[in-house]
Amino acid sequence: MPGLAVADFDFRDTSGEVRDQTAEHDARLEMFGISLRDGISDGEKTKLVTLPCQAQHCSANHIGLRTIAAQARKANVRYLLFGEIHKMSTLVGWVKFAMVDLNKNEPICDRFLTYRGDTDEAWRRAAKFTARDIVKYCLP
């Protein structure tokens, strides 16, 4: 069973809303990551591997994709998943992610999903849908 490391997703907000929602979005982003990992680990196609950088925020924009990939290779992980959540407005959000085969150094899955709403429940549904999509279409 090949190993999969899931980097923390980044978050970008271009909604232009005046109210500072940083704390809410940080909590939702953490919940998204937990729900995403739980959904992927429910399947029997792969084994999730935790990376050392996940003790802090382990995302491509935060510490760099090269650093994350190096940690994944050192942990003998075959696949690396990383992505971003983009809040365009209070009604529209995007989940963009890619999965890379580290042995071949090439992407094997690159998806762009949309979801509606900027609530805890909307983010929870987006995480579950993203996990199902990854299990169905991205895992070998």
The first five atom37 places (N, CA, C, CB, O) and aatype in JSON, in Angstrom:
{
  "aatype": [12, 14, 7, 10, 0, 19, 0, 3, 13, 3, 13, 1, 3, 16, 15, 7, 6, 19, 1, 3, 5, 16, 0, 6, 8, 3, 0, 1, 10, 6, 12, 13, 7, 9, 15, 10, 1, 3, 7, 9, 15, 3, 7, 6, 11, 16, 11, 10, 19, 16, 10, 14, 4, 5, 0, 5, 8, 4, 15, 0, 2, 8, 9, 7, 10, 1, 16, 9, 0, 0, 5, 0, 1, 11, 0, 2, 19, 1, 18, 10, 10, 13, 7, 6, 9, 8, 11, 12, 15, 16, 10, 19, 7, 17, 19, 11, 13, 0, 12, 19, 3, 10, 2, 11, 2, 6, 14, 9, 4, 3, 1, 13, 10, 16, 18, 1, 7, 3, 16, 3, 6, 0, 17, 1, 1, 0, 0, 11, 13, 16, 0, 1, 3, 9, 19, 11, 18, 4, 10, 14],
  "atom_mask": [
    [1, 1, 1, 1, 1],
    [1, 1, 1, 1, 1],
    [1, 1, 1, 0, 1],
    [1, 1, 1, 1, 1],
    [1, 1, 1, 1, 1],
    [1, 1, 1, 1, 1],
    [1, 1, 1, 1, 1],
    [1, 1, 1, 1, 1],
    [1, 1, 1, 1, 1],
    [1, 1, 1, 1, 1],
    [1, 1, 1, 1, 1],
    [1, 1, 1, 1, 1],
    [1, 1, 1, 1, 1],
    [1, 1, 1, 1, 1],
    [1, 1, 1, 1, 1],
    [1, 1, 1, 0, 1],
    [1, 1, 1, 1, 1],
    [1, 1, 1, 1, 1],
    [1, 1, 1, 1, 1],
    [1, 1, 1, 1, 1],
    [1, 1, 1, 1, 1],
    [1, 1, 1, 1, 1],
    [1, 1, 1, 1, 1],
    [1, 1, 1, 1, 1],
    [1, 1, 1, 1, 1],
    [1, 1, 1, 1, 1],
    [1, 1, 1, 1, 1],
    [1, 1, 1, 1, 1],
    [1, 1, 1, 1, 1],
    [1, 1, 1, 1, 1],
    [1, 1, 1, 1, 1],
    [1, 1, 1, 1, 1],
    [1, 1, 1, 0, 1],
    [1, 1, 1, 1, 1],
    [1, 1, 1, 1, 1],
    [1, 1, 1, 1, 1],
    [1, 1, 1, 1, 1],
    [1, 1, 1, 1, 1],
    [1, 1, 1, 0, 1],
    [1, 1, 1, 1, 1],
    [1, 1, 1, 1, 1],
    [1, 1, 1, 1, 1],
    [1, 1, 1, 0, 1],
    [1, 1, 1, 1, 1],
    [1, 1, 1, 1, 1],
    [1, 1, 1, 1, 1],
    [1, 1, 1, 1, 1],
    [1, 1, 1, 1, 1],
    [1, 1, 1, 1, 1],
    [1, 1, 1, 1, 1],
    [1, 1, 1, 1, 1],
    [1, 1, 1, 1, 1],
    [1, 1, 1, 1, 1],
    [1, 1, 1, 1, 1],
    [1, 1, 1, 1, 1],
    [1, 1, 1, 1, 1],
    [1, 1, 1, 1, 1],
    [1, 1, 1, 1, 1],
    [1, 1, 1, 1, 1],
    [1, 1, 1, 1, 1],
    [1, 1, 1, 1, 1],
    [1, 1, 1, 1, 1],
    [1, 1, 1, 1, 1],
    [1, 1, 1, 0, 1],
    [1, 1, 1, 1, 1],
    [1, 1, 1, 1, 1],
    [1, 1, 1, 1, 1],
    [1, 1, 1, 1, 1],
    [1, 1, 1, 1, 1],
    [1, 1, 1, 1, 1],
    [1, 1, 1, 1, 1],
    [1, 1, 1, 1, 1],
    [1, 1, 1, 1, 1],
    [1, 1, 1, 1, 1],
    [1, 1, 1, 1, 1],
    [1, 1, 1, 1, 1],
    [1, 1, 1, 1, 1],
    [1, 1, 1, 1, 1],
    [1, 1, 1, 1, 1],
    [1, 1, 1, 1, 1],
    [1, 1, 1, 1, 1],
    [1, 1, 1, 1, 1],
    [1, 1, 1, 0, 1],
    [1, 1, 1, 1, 1],
    [1, 1, 1, 1, 1],
    [1, 1, 1, 1, 1],
    [1, 1, 1, 1, 1],
    [1, 1, 1, 1, 1],
    [1, 1, 1, 1, 1],
    [1, 1, 1, 1, 1],
    [1, 1, 1, 1, 1],
    [1, 1, 1, 1, 1],
    [1, 1, 1, 0, 1],
    [1, 1, 1, 1, 1],
    [1, 1, 1, 1, 1],
    [1, 1, 1, 1, 1],
    [1, 1, 1, 1, 1],
    [1, 1, 1, 1, 1],
    [1, 1, 1, 1, 1],
    [1, 1, 1, 1, 1],
    [1, 1, 1, 1, 1],
    [1, 1, 1, 1, 1],
    [1, 1, 1, 1, 1],
    [1, 1, 1, 1, 1],
    [1, 1, 1, 1, 1],
    [1, 1, 1, 1, 1],
    [1, 1, 1, 1, 1],
    [1, 1, 1, 1, 1],
    [1, 1, 1, 1, 1],
    [1, 1, 1, 1, 1],
    [1, 1, 1, 1, 1],
    [1, 1, 1, 1, 1],
    [1, 1, 1, 1, 1],
    [1, 1, 1, 1, 1],
    [1, 1, 1, 1, 1],
    [1, 1, 1, 1, 1],
    [1, 1, 1, 0, 1],
    [1, 1, 1, 1, 1],
    [1, 1, 1, 1, 1],
    [1, 1, 1, 1, 1],
    [1, 1, 1, 1, 1],
    [1, 1, 1, 1, 1],
    [1, 1, 1, 1, 1],
    [1, 1, 1, 1, 1],
    [1, 1, 1, 1, 1],
    [1, 1, 1, 1, 1],
    [1, 1, 1, 1, 1],
    [1, 1, 1, 1, 1],
    [1, 1, 1, 1, 1],
    [1, 1, 1, 1, 1],
    [1, 1, 1, 1, 1],
    [1, 1, 1, 1, 1],
    [1, 1, 1, 1, 1],
    [1, 1, 1, 1, 1],
    [1, 1, 1, 1, 1],
    [1, 1, 1, 1, 1],
    [1, 1, 1, 1, 1],
    [1, 1, 1, 1, 1],
    [1, 1, 1, 1, 1],
    [1, 1, 1, 1, 1]
  ],
  "atom_positions": [
    [[0.84, -1.17, 0.0], [0.0, 0.0, 0.0], [0.89, 1.24, 0.0], [-0.96, -0.01, 1.22], [1.67, 1.44, 0.93]],
    [[0.79, 2.07, -1.03], [1.67, 3.25, -1.12], [1.32, 4.31, -0.09], [1.59, 3.85, -2.52], [0.15, 4.46, 0.29]],
    [[2.33, 5.03, 0.37], [2.12, 6.09, 1.35], [1.72, 7.4, 0.7], [0.0, 0.0, 0.0], [2.17, 7.72, -0.4]],
    [[0.87, 8.14, 1.38], [0.41, 9.45, 0.92], [0.58, 10.45, 2.05], [-1.09, 9.39, 0.46], [0.13, 10.22, 3.17]],
    [[1.24, 11.56, 1.76], [1.34, 12.68, 2.69], [0.41, 13.77, 2.21], [2.81, 13.2, 2.82], [0.39, 14.11, 1.02]],
    [[-0.36, 14.31, 3.13], [-1.28, 15.4, 2.8], [-0.77, 16.66, 3.48], [-2.75, 15.07, 3.25], [-0.86, 16.8, 4.7]],
    [[-0.25, 17.57, 2.68], [0.22, 18.85, 3.23], [-0.99, 19.67, 3.65], [1.08, 19.63, 2.18], [-2.09, 19.49, 3.12]],
    [[-0.79, 20.57, 4.6], [-1.87, 21.47, 4.99], [-2.21, 22.35, 3.79], [-1.46, 22.35, 6.22], [-1.32, 22.8, 3.06]],
    [[-3.47, 22.59, 3.58], [-3.89, 23.44, 2.47], [-3.68, 24.9, 2.85], [-5.38, 23.17, 2.1], [-3.77, 25.27, 4.02]],
    [[-3.41, 25.71, 1.86], [-3.31, 27.16, 2.04], [-4.7, 27.76, 1.92], [-2.33, 27.79, 1.01], [-5.63, 27.11, 1.45]],
    [[-4.84, 29.01, 2.34], [-6.11, 29.72, 2.23], [-5.87, 31.1, 1.65], [-6.81, 29.83, 3.61], [-4.93, 31.8, 2.03]],
    [[-6.74, 31.48, 0.74], [-6.67, 32.82, 0.12], [-8.06, 33.41, 0.12], [-6.08, 32.76, -1.34], [-9.02, 32.73, -0.27]],
    [[-8.19, 34.64, 0.54], [-9.49, 35.32, 0.59], [-9.43, 36.57, -0.27], [-9.87, 35.67, 2.06], [-8.71, 37.52, 0.05]],
    [[-10.17, 36.56, -1.35], [-10.25, 37.73, -2.22], [-11.67, 38.29, -2.24], [-9.79, 37.38, -3.66], [-12.06, 38.98, -3.19]],
    [[-12.44, 37.98, -1.19], [-13.84, 38.41, -1.14], [-13.99, 39.91, -0.91], [-14.56, 37.65, -0.06], [-15.0, 40.5, -1.28]],
    [[-12.99, 40.52, -0.3], [-13.07, 41.95, -0.05], [-13.97, 42.31, 1.12], [0.0, 0.0, 0.0], [-14.32, 43.48, 1.3]],
    [[-14.36, 41.34, 1.92], [-15.21, 41.64, 3.07], [-14.44, 42.49, 4.08], [-15.73, 40.34, 3.73], [-13.24, 42.3, 4.27]],
    [[-15.14, 43.4, 4.7], [-14.5, 44.35, 5.62], [-14.16, 43.69, 6.95], [-15.41, 45.55, 5.85], [-13.09, 43.93, 7.49]],
    [[-15.05, 42.85, 7.48], [-14.85, 42.24, 8.79], [-13.69, 41.25, 8.75], [-16.13, 41.53, 9.26], [-13.58, 40.44, 7.83]],
    [[-12.82, 41.34, 9.77], [-11.69, 40.41, 9.88], [-12.2, 39.04, 10.31], [-10.62, 40.94, 10.9], [-12.74, 38.89, 11.41]],
    [[-12.04, 38.04, 9.45], [-12.5, 36.69, 9.71], [-11.35, 35.71, 9.84], [-13.44, 36.24, 8.61], [-11.53, 34.5, 9.66]],
    [[-10.17, 36.22, 10.14], [-8.97, 35.38, 10.19], [-9.13, 34.2, 11.15], [-7.78, 36.22, 10.61], [-8.82, 33.07, 10.79]],
    [[-9.6, 34.47, 12.35], [-9.74, 33.39, 13.34], [-10.73, 32.33, 12.86], [-10.19, 33.95, 14.7], [-10.47, 31.13, 13.01]],
    [[-11.84, 32.76, 12.3], [-12.84, 31.81, 11.79], [-12.27, 30.97, 10.66], [-14.09, 32.55, 11.31], [-12.46, 29.76, 10.63]],
    [[-11.58, 31.63, 9.75], [-11.03, 30.9, 8.61], [-9.89, 29.97, 9.03], [-10.52, 31.88, 7.55], [-9.76, 28.87, 8.49]],
    [[-9.08, 30.39, 9.99], [-8.02, 29.5, 10.49], [-8.63, 28.23, 11.09], [-7.16, 30.22, 11.54], [-8.14, 27.13, 10.85]],
    [[-9.7, 28.4, 11.89], [-10.36, 27.24, 12.5], [-11.0, 26.35, 11.42], [-11.43, 27.71, 13.51], [-10.92, 25.13, 11.5]],
    [[-11.61, 26.96, 10.44], [-12.23, 26.18, 9.35], [-11.18, 25.46, 8.52], [-13.08, 27.09, 8.45], [-11.39, 24.32, 8.09]],
    [[-10.06, 26.11, 8.29], [-8.99, 25.48, 7.52], [-8.44, 24.27, 8.27], [-7.86, 26.49, 7.23], [-8.16, 23.23, 7.66]],
    [[-8.28, 24.39, 9.57], [-7.81, 23.25, 10.38], [-8.84, 22.11, 10.33], [-7.56, 23.68, 11.85], [-8.47, 20.94, 10.16]],
    [[-10.11, 22.44, 10.49], [-11.17, 21.44, 10.42], [-11.22, 20.79, 9.04], [-12.53, 22.09, 10.75], [-11.43, 19.59, 8.93]],
    [[-11.02, 21.59, 7.99], [-11.0, 21.06, 6.63], [-9.91, 20.0, 6.49], [-10.78, 22.2, 5.61], [-10.16, 18.92, 5.95]],
    [[-8.72, 20.31, 6.98], [-7.6, 19.37, 6.89], [-7.86, 18.07, 7.63], [0.0, 0.0, 0.0], [-7.56, 16.99, 7.12]],
    [[-8.42, 18.17, 8.82], [-8.73, 16.97, 9.6], [-9.78, 16.13, 8.89], [-9.23, 17.35, 11.02], [-9.63, 14.92, 8.76]],
    [[-10.83, 16.78, 8.42], [-11.91, 16.06, 7.73], [-11.41, 15.45, 6.43], [-13.09, 17.01, 7.45], [-11.8, 14.33, 6.07]],
    [[-10.57, 16.17, 5.72], [-10.0, 15.66, 4.46], [-9.16, 14.4, 4.73], [-9.13, 16.74, 3.77], [-9.33, 13.39, 4.05]],
    [[-8.27, 14.47, 5.7], [-7.44, 13.31, 6.03], [-8.28, 12.12, 6.5], [-6.41, 13.68, 7.11], [-8.04, 10.98, 6.12]],
    [[-9.28, 12.41, 7.34], [-10.17, 11.34, 7.81], [-10.88, 10.67, 6.64], [-11.2, 11.9, 8.81], [-10.99, 9.45, 6.59]],
    [[-11.36, 11.47, 5.7], [-12.08, 10.93, 4.55], [-11.19, 10.1, 3.65], [0.0, 0.0, 0.0], [-11.63, 9.08, 3.11]],
    [[-9.96, 10.52, 3.48], [-9.02, 9.77, 2.64], [-8.59, 8.48, 3.34], [-7.79, 10.62, 2.29], [-8.44, 7.45, 2.7]],
    [[-8.4, 8.55, 4.66], [-7.91, 7.37, 5.38], [-8.99, 6.31, 5.58], [-7.37, 7.78, 6.73], [-8.68, 5.17, 5.93]],
    [[-10.25, 6.67, 5.35], [-11.33, 5.69, 5.45], [-11.22, 4.62, 4.37], [-12.68, 6.37, 5.35], [-11.68, 3.49, 4.56]],
    [[-10.62, 4.97, 3.26], [-10.45, 4.01, 2.17], [-9.31, 3.06, 2.45], [0.0, 0.0, 0.0], [-8.54, 3.24, 3.4]],
    [[-9.19, 2.06, 1.62], [-8.12, 1.07, 1.79], [-7.08, 1.16, 0.68], [-8.7, -0.34, 1.83], [-6.28, 0.25, 0.49]],
    [[-7.09, 2.27, -0.06], [-6.19, 2.4, -1.19], [-4.8, 2.89, -0.82], [-6.79, 3.32, -2.2], [-3.84, 2.67, -1.56]],
    [[-4.68, 3.55, 0.32], [-3.4, 4.15, 0.66], [-3.25, 4.29, 2.17], [-3.26, 5.52, -0.01], [-4.21, 4.16, 2.93]],
    [[-2.02, 4.55, 2.58], [-1.7, 4.77, 4.0], [-1.25, 6.21, 4.16], [-0.59, 3.77, 4.5], [-0.31, 6.65, 3.49]],
    [[-1.9, 6.95, 5.05], [-1.52, 8.34, 5.29], [-0.28, 8.4, 6.17], [-2.66, 9.11, 5.94], [-0.15, 7.66, 7.14]],
    [[0.63, 9.28, 5.81], [1.87, 9.47, 6.55], [1.92, 10.93, 7.01], [3.12, 9.11, 5.68], [1.71, 11.85, 6.22]],
    [[2.19, 11.13, 8.3], [2.31, 12.48, 8.85], [3.74, 12.96, 8.66], [1.91, 12.5, 10.35], [4.7, 12.23, 8.94]],
    [[3.88, 14.18, 8.19], [5.21, 14.77, 7.96], [5.66, 15.54, 9.19], [5.18, 15.69, 6.72], [4.83, 16.05, 9.94]],
    [[6.98, 15.65, 9.41], [7.5, 16.4, 10.56], [7.01, 17.84, 10.6], [9.01, 16.38, 10.55], [6.78, 18.39, 11.68]],
    [[6.85, 18.47, 9.45], [6.45, 19.87, 9.42], [5.01, 20.08, 9.9], [6.61, 20.43, 8.02], [4.6, 21.21, 10.14]],
    [[4.23, 19.01, 10.03], [2.84, 19.17, 10.42], [2.67, 19.47, 11.9], [2.08, 17.94, 10.07], [1.54, 19.62, 12.37]],
    [[3.77, 19.57, 12.62], [3.7, 20.06, 13.99], [3.38, 21.56, 13.98], [5.03, 19.79, 14.74], [2.83, 22.09, 14.94]],
    [[3.73, 22.24, 12.88], [3.35, 23.64, 12.66], [2.43, 23.66, 11.45], [4.63, 24.57, 12.43], [1.75, 22.67, 11.16]],
    [[2.4, 24.78, 10.74], [1.59, 24.86, 9.52], [2.45, 24.39, 8.36], [1.05, 26.32, 9.28], [3.44, 25.03, 8.01]],
    [[2.07, 23.29, 7.76], [2.88, 22.6, 6.75], [2.22, 22.76, 5.38], [3.05, 21.1, 7.11], [1.66, 21.8, 4.85]],
    [[2.29, 23.96, 4.81], [1.65, 24.2, 3.52], [2.67, 24.72, 2.51], [0.5, 25.2, 3.66], [3.75, 25.19, 2.88]],
    [[2.31, 24.62, 1.24], [3.22, 25.03, 0.17], [3.6, 26.5, 0.28], [2.59, 24.76, -1.19], [4.76, 26.85, 0.09]],
    [[2.63, 27.37, 0.58], [2.94, 28.8, 0.69], [3.68, 29.14, 1.97], [1.66, 29.61, 0.61], [4.39, 30.14, 2.02]],
    [[3.52, 28.32, 2.99], [4.14, 28.63, 4.29], [5.6, 28.2, 4.35], [3.35, 27.96, 5.41], [6.46, 29.0, 4.71]],
    [[5.9, 26.95, 4.02], [7.29, 26.49, 4.12], [7.88, 26.09, 2.77], [7.38, 25.32, 5.08], [9.08, 25.83, 2.68]],
    [[7.07, 26.04, 1.74], [7.57, 25.73, 0.41], [7.33, 24.28, 0.02], [0.0, 0.0, 0.0], [7.5, 23.36, 0.82]],
    [[6.93, 24.12, -1.21], [6.63, 22.79, -1.73], [7.87, 21.91, -1.78], [6.01, 22.9, -3.11], [7.78, 20.7, -1.56]],
    [[9.02, 22.49, -2.07], [10.26, 21.69, -2.1], [10.59, 21.1, -0.73], [11.44, 22.56, -2.58], [11.0, 19.94, -0.63]],
    [[10.39, 21.89, 0.31], [10.65, 21.4, 1.67], [9.69, 20.27, 2.02], [10.53, 22.54, 2.69], [10.09, 19.26, 2.59]],
    [[8.42, 20.45, 1.68], [7.42, 19.42, 1.97], [7.75, 18.15, 1.19], [6.0, 19.92, 1.63], [7.7, 17.05, 1.74]],
    [[8.07, 18.29, -0.08], [8.4, 17.13, -0.91], [9.64, 16.41, -0.37], [8.62, 17.55, -2.37], [9.69, 15.18, -0.37]],
    [[10.64, 17.16, 0.09], [11.85, 16.55, 0.64], [11.52, 15.76, 1.91], [12.91, 17.63, 0.95], [12.04, 14.66, 2.12]],
    [[10.66, 16.32, 2.76], [10.26, 15.59, 3.97], [9.48, 14.33, 3.61], [9.41, 16.5, 4.89], [9.65, 13.28, 4.23]],
    [[8.63, 14.44, 2.59], [7.84, 13.27, 2.17], [8.75, 12.17, 1.62], [6.79, 13.68, 1.1], [8.58, 11.0, 1.94]],
    [[9.72, 12.56, 0.8], [10.65, 11.56, 0.25], [11.45, 10.89, 1.38], [11.62, 12.23, -0.77], [11.68, 9.68, 1.35]],
    [[11.87, 11.68, 2.34], [12.64, 11.14, 3.46], [11.81, 10.14, 4.27], [13.14, 12.28, 4.37], [12.35, 9.21, 4.86]],
    [[10.49, 10.36, 4.3], [9.59, 9.46, 5.02], [9.12, 8.29, 4.14], [8.37, 10.24, 5.54], [8.21, 7.55, 4.51]],
    [[9.74, 8.15, 2.98], [9.4, 7.08, 2.02], [7.95, 7.14, 1.55], [9.67, 5.73, 2.64], [7.3, 6.11, 1.39]],
    [[7.47, 8.35, 1.34], [6.12, 8.56, 0.84], [6.16, 8.59, -0.68], [5.51, 9.88, 1.39], [7.04, 9.2, -1.28]],
    [[5.2, 7.92, -1.29], [5.15, 7.88, -2.76], [4.37, 9.05, -3.33], [4.54, 6.57, -3.23], [4.74, 9.61, -4.37]],
    [[3.27, 9.43, -2.64], [2.39, 10.48, -3.17], [2.29, 11.64, -2.2], [0.99, 9.91, -3.46], [2.26, 11.46, -0.99]],
    [[2.22, 12.84, -2.77], [2.08, 14.06, -1.99], [0.87, 14.83, -2.51], [3.36, 14.94, -2.05], [0.76, 15.09, -3.7]],
    [[-0.02, 15.19, -1.59], [-1.21, 15.98, -1.92], [-1.06, 17.35, -1.29], [-2.51, 15.28, -1.43], [-0.72, 17.46, -0.12]],
    [[-1.31, 18.39, -2.06], [-1.26, 19.76, -1.54], [-2.32, 20.58, -2.25], [0.15, 20.39, -1.72], [-2.79, 20.21, -3.32]],
    [[-2.69, 21.71, -1.66], [-3.73, 22.5, -2.3], [-4.01, 23.81, -1.6], [0.0, 0.0, 0.0], [-3.29, 24.23, -0.69]],
    [[-5.08, 24.45, -2.07], [-5.47, 25.75, -1.56], [-6.99, 25.88, -1.57], [-4.82, 26.88, -2.38], [-7.66, 25.37, -2.47]],
    [[-7.5, 26.55, -0.57], [-8.9, 26.94, -0.55], [-8.93, 28.43, -0.83], [-9.6, 26.59, 0.83], [-8.18, 29.21, -0.23]],
    [[-9.79, 28.82, -1.75], [-9.88, 30.21, -2.15], [-11.31, 30.69, -1.91], [-9.47, 30.4, -3.65], [-12.26, 30.17, -2.51]],
    [[-11.46, 31.65, -1.05], [-12.77, 32.26, -0.8], [-12.92, 33.45, -1.73], [-12.94, 32.69, 0.69], [-12.28, 34.49, -1.54]],
    [[-13.77, 33.28, -2.73], [-14.0, 34.37, -3.68], [-15.04, 35.35, -3.13], [-14.46, 33.8, -5.03], [-14.92, 36.56, -3.33]],
    [[-16.06, 34.82, -2.45], [-17.11, 35.65, -1.86], [-17.76, 34.86, -0.72], [-18.18, 36.07, -2.93], [-17.34, 33.74, -0.42]],
    [[-18.77, 35.44, -0.1], [-19.47, 34.7, 0.95], [-20.25, 33.54, 0.36], [-20.41, 35.63, 1.73], [-20.68, 32.65, 1.1]],
    [[-20.45, 33.53, -0.93], [-21.24, 32.48, -1.57], [-20.41, 31.45, -2.32], [-22.21, 33.09, -2.5], [-20.86, 30.32, -2.5]],
    [[-19.22, 31.81, -2.77], [-18.45, 30.94, -3.65], [-17.05, 30.71, -3.11], [-18.39, 31.52, -5.06], [-16.33, 31.65, -2.77]],
    [[-16.67, 29.43, -3.04], [-15.32, 29.05, -2.67], [-14.8, 27.99, -3.62], [0.0, 0.0, 0.0], [-15.57, 27.27, -4.25]],
    [[-13.49, 27.9, -3.71], [-12.84, 26.92, -4.58], [-11.88, 26.07, -3.77], [-12.1, 27.61, -5.74], [-11.26, 26.56, -2.82]],
    [[-11.77, 24.82, -4.14], [-10.73, 23.95, -3.6], [-9.9, 23.51, -4.79], [-11.34, 22.72, -2.8], [-10.41, 22.84, -5.69]],
    [[-8.64, 23.87, -4.79], [-7.72, 23.5, -5.86], [-6.66, 22.62, -5.24], [-7.08, 24.77, -6.57], [-6.06, 22.99, -4.23]],
    [[-6.43, 21.44, -5.83], [-5.41, 20.56, -5.27], [-4.71, 19.78, -6.38], [-6.03, 19.6, -4.24], [-5.21, 19.65, -7.5]],
    [[-3.56, 19.27, -6.02], [-2.8, 18.41, -6.94], [-2.16, 17.29, -6.13], [-1.71, 19.24, -7.72], [-1.81, 17.47, -4.96]],
    [[-2.02, 16.15, -6.78], [-1.32, 15.02, -6.19], [-0.14, 14.7, -7.1], [-2.25, 13.78, -6.0], [-0.27, 14.62, -8.32]],
    [[1.02, 14.52, -6.47], [2.26, 14.28, -7.21], [2.8, 12.9, -6.85], [3.33, 15.38, -6.91], [2.8, 12.51, -5.68]],
    [[3.25, 12.17, -7.86], [3.97, 10.92, -7.65], [5.43, 11.31, -7.46], [3.78, 9.89, -8.86], [6.1, 11.72, -8.41]],
    [[5.93, 11.17, -6.24], [7.3, 11.61, -5.95], [8.35, 10.71, -6.57], [7.51, 11.68, -4.45], [9.47, 11.16, -6.82]],
    [[8.02, 9.45, -6.83], [8.98, 8.55, -7.47], [9.23, 8.95, -8.93], [8.49, 7.11, -7.41], [10.35, 8.87, -9.42]],
    [[8.17, 9.37, -9.6], [8.27, 9.77, -11.0], [8.43, 11.28, -11.17], [7.04, 9.32, -11.77], [8.72, 11.76, -12.26]],
    [[8.25, 12.02, -10.06], [8.33, 13.47, -10.06], [7.38, 14.09, -11.09], [9.76, 13.91, -10.36], [7.76, 14.96, -11.88]],
    [[6.12, 13.62, -11.05], [5.12, 14.15, -11.97], [3.74, 14.15, -11.32], [5.1, 13.33, -13.29], [3.44, 13.32, -10.47]],
    [[2.91, 15.1, -11.75], [1.55, 15.14, -11.2], [0.72, 13.97, -11.73], [0.86, 16.47, -11.54], [0.85, 13.58, -12.89]],
    [[-0.12, 13.43, -10.86], [-1.01, 12.35, -11.31], [-2.47, 12.77, -11.21], [-0.77, 11.08, -10.49], [-3.35, 12.1, -11.73]],
    [[-2.72, 13.89, -10.54], [-4.09, 14.36, -10.39], [-4.05, 15.86, -10.08], [-4.85, 13.58, -9.26], [-3.26, 16.31, -9.26]],
    [[-4.89, 16.6, -10.75], [-4.95, 18.04, -10.56], [-6.42, 18.43, -10.71], [-4.03, 18.82, -11.6], [-6.98, 18.3, -11.8]],
    [[-7.04, 18.9, -9.64], [-8.48, 19.14, -9.67], [-8.81, 20.54, -9.14], [-9.22, 18.08, -8.85], [-8.06, 21.15, -8.38]],
    [[-9.96, 21.0, -9.57], [-10.5, 22.3, -9.2], [-11.98, 22.09, -8.89], [-10.27, 23.38, -10.33], [-12.77, 21.82, -9.79]],
    [[-12.35, 22.21, -7.61], [-13.74, 21.99, -7.19], [-14.3, 23.28, -6.61], [-13.82, 20.83, -6.15], [-13.56, 24.09, -6.06]],
    [[-15.59, 23.47, -6.73], [-16.23, 24.64, -6.13], [-17.18, 24.19, -5.04], [-16.98, 25.47, -7.2], [-17.66, 23.06, -5.03]],
    [[-17.44, 25.1, -4.13], [-18.43, 24.86, -3.08], [-19.14, 26.16, -2.78], [-17.77, 24.27, -1.8], [-18.67, 27.24, -3.15]],
    [[-20.25, 26.07, -2.11], [-21.07, 27.24, -1.8], [-21.08, 27.5, -0.31], [-22.51, 27.06, -2.32], [-21.26, 26.58, 0.49]],
    [[-20.9, 28.76, 0.06], [-21.04, 29.18, 1.45], [-19.72, 29.36, 2.17], [0.0, 0.0, 0.0], [-18.7, 28.79, 1.8]],
    [[-19.78, 30.17, 3.22], [-18.62, 30.4, 4.07], [-19.03, 30.2, 5.52], [-18.04, 31.84, 3.85], [-18.96, 31.1, 6.35]],
    [[-19.46, 28.98, 5.8], [-19.86, 28.58, 7.14], [-19.1, 27.3, 7.5], [-21.42, 28.36, 7.24], [-18.49, 26.67, 6.64]],
    [[-19.14, 26.95, 8.77], [-18.5, 25.7, 9.2], [-19.07, 24.52, 8.41], [-18.7, 25.47, 10.71], [-18.32, 23.66, 7.95]],
    [[-20.39, 24.48, 8.26], [-21.03, 23.36, 7.56], [-20.62, 23.34, 6.08], [-22.55, 23.46, 7.69], [-20.4, 22.26, 5.54]],
    [[-20.54, 24.48, 5.43], [-20.13, 24.53, 4.02], [-18.71, 24.0, 3.86], [-20.23, 25.96, 3.48], [-18.44, 23.24, 2.93]],
    [[-17.81, 24.39, 4.74], [-16.42, 23.91, 4.67], [-16.35, 22.41, 4.97], [-15.52, 24.69, 5.67], [-15.57, 21.69, 4.35]],
    [[-17.17, 21.94, 5.92], [-17.2, 20.51, 6.26], [-17.66, 19.7, 5.04], [-18.13, 20.25, 7.47], [-17.05, 18.67, 4.71]],
    [[-18.71, 20.14, 4.39], [-19.2, 19.45, 3.19], [-18.15, 19.5, 2.08], [-20.52, 20.08, 2.69], [-17.96, 18.51, 1.37]],
    [[-17.46, 20.63, 1.94], [-16.42, 20.74, 0.92], [-15.28, 19.76, 1.18], [-15.88, 22.18, 0.86], [-14.75, 19.16, 0.25]],
    [[-14.9, 19.61, 2.44], [-13.82, 18.68, 2.8], [-14.22, 17.25, 2.5], [-13.46, 18.82, 4.29], [-13.43, 16.48, 1.95]],
    [[-15.44, 16.88, 2.86], [-15.91, 15.51, 2.61], [-16.0, 15.23, 1.12], [-17.28, 15.28, 3.27], [-15.62, 14.16, 0.66]],
    [[-16.51, 16.2, 0.35], [-16.61, 16.02, -1.09], [-15.21, 15.9, -1.71], [-17.38, 17.19, -1.73], [-14.98, 15.06, -2.58]],
    [[-14.29, 16.73, -1.26], [-12.91, 16.69, -1.77], [-12.27, 15.34, -1.47], [-12.07, 17.83, -1.15], [-11.62, 14.76, -2.34]],
    [[-12.45, 14.83, -0.26], [-11.89, 13.52, 0.1], [-12.46, 12.42, -0.79], [-12.17, 13.2, 1.58], [-11.72, 11.57, -1.27]],
    [[-13.78, 12.43, -1.0], [-14.39, 11.41, -1.87], [-13.86, 11.52, -3.3], [-15.93, 11.56, -1.88], [-13.62, 10.5, -3.95]],
    [[-13.68, 12.73, -3.78], [-13.15, 12.95, -5.12], [-11.73, 12.41, -5.25], [-13.18, 14.44, -5.47], [-11.39, 11.78, -6.25]],
    [[-10.91, 12.65, -4.24], [-9.52, 12.17, -4.25], [-9.48, 10.65, -4.25], [-8.75, 12.73, -3.04], [-8.74, 10.04, -5.02]],
    [[-10.27, 10.03, -3.38], [-10.29, 8.57, -3.31], [-10.78, 7.96, -4.63], [-11.19, 8.11, -2.14], [-10.25, 6.96, -5.09]],
    [[-11.79, 8.57, -5.21], [-12.38, 8.02, -6.44], [-11.52, 8.26, -7.68], [-13.76, 8.62, -6.65], [-11.4, 7.37, -8.52]],
    [[-10.94, 9.44, -7.81], [-10.3, 9.81, -9.07], [-8.78, 9.95, -9.02], [-10.87, 11.08, -9.52], [-8.13, 9.93, -10.07]],
    [[-8.2, 10.08, -7.84], [-6.78, 10.39, -7.8], [-5.89, 9.26, -7.29], [-6.57, 11.58, -6.95], [-4.76, 9.11, -7.74]],
    [[-6.4, 8.48, -6.36], [-5.56, 7.43, -5.82], [-5.43, 6.26, -6.79], [-6.12, 6.94, -4.48], [-6.42, 5.81, -7.36]],
    [[-4.21, 5.78, -6.98], [-4.02, 4.68, -7.92], [-4.59, 3.36, -7.39], [-2.54, 4.5, -8.22], [-4.51, 2.34, -8.06]]
  ]
}
